[in-house]
Amino acid sequence: MEKQFNNHYGIRMLILIITWFAFGGTLLVEDINHKTFTSALILYLLPIAIDYNSHQPKLDKNKRRKAFGIWSAALVSTIFLGISFFGGFNFTSLLTVGIGFFTVKFAFWVISITYVFMAAVDWVEYSSPEEYNHREIIRTSMREKYSNDSVEERSEFYKEISNASVERTGTDK
């Protein structure tokens, strides 16, 4: 029997490859400053962390990869945001050893391919029957949970929010 790959994770991998090249194109420009570097890094890593946060894997190895994807991306983003916020990078010590800003940027770009490899592994692992069945169980239970509500019951929530907003602001429609 031929293995069926989940199209969602394949498209996700292709998008990550494209963004990895775009990230590299931004970083490898000669006259980039530390704020542009930090912005590019955060714009590359934060969506990865948010995406991994939405996964609900069943197998332990997939749970570990999810945790690594979230925490590594969030940690690196936070560190560089903090460095950028408190004055930027000081590469004078690296220059004395012969390592320039371009080398550091290139190293980050090469290391960031880890997330592309993780996406490829996700595509294979999340296409397994165990993970597919697990997602199907979650999807079915969520649909059952909300399918019993009538339209009136569901719209009542929004009416309450609308009335609370009017009372808080003191304005009327």
QUIWO-V587772 format. One record per helix or strand of 3 or more residues. SS is the DSSP state (hx for helix, st for strand). FROM is the first residue (numbers start at 0). LEN is the number of residues. If there is no record, write none. Layout:
BEGIN
<<SS/FROM/LEN> <SS/FROM/LEN>>
END
This chain:
BEGIN
<<hx/6/21> <hx/33/20> <hx/59/26> <hx/91/6> <hx/100/11> <hx/112/13> <hx/128/19> <hx/150/19>>
END
